[in-house]
Amino acid sequence: MDELWAEGWRHFGVLFFRDRKTSYGGRRCSVMPLRVELERFTPSRSQRRVLARNSDAEIRIGETFIDREKRDLFERHKRRFHEAVPDSLYDFLSHAPASVPCRNVEICVSLGGRLAAASFLDVGESATSAVYAMFDPEESKRSLGIFTMLVAIRYSLILGCRHYYPGYACREPSIYDYKKNFAGVEYFDWRGVWGPLDAA
């Protein structure tokens, strides 16, 4: 898995793919696979505020399984989208998500005993890779998407990983721009080279 991620591959369920182009907002955009070099990561001021804003949250990390609570959260979360709306969590996860096609853990965030966010993280030998993340739109002021990314980075560091792959963004402005705002972020140039995003 580490070798595949390093070559720009991702997977949804058991389907592996590399997309150089994607459609967003009625236009074709250039895909930029991203990763964070963890030894260079430090949270920004705004990311520290996100951590503080969610200091009351309960976090649980464990082997991934899909239950009704997560399916209900997925249904609420997908209402945010107006194009390429997914049908099911199984668009992203296999039916044995904890182990197929590789080990996967879930990061669950609860507020007052209610599931408010969940993200799903593949675990390799020296890297982790985000598969999908979702949150309750009613809690949008908490920036739970950013929060679960920060938790994933912290967990990756605990595992001794070198890289965290948050997925991809577009070279052009898009809804994925938040992934570019992490210290130590690199992009893949499709010629087999990773480099600092600020040099893109």
Helices and strands as residue ranges (DSSP letters): H 2-6, E 10-12, E 15-17, E 21-24, E 27-37, G 38-40, H 45-53, E 58-63, H 68-77, G 78-80, G 89-91, E 104-111, E 114-123, E 127-135, G 137-142, H 144-158, E 163-170, G 177-180, E 185-188, E 194-196, G 197-199
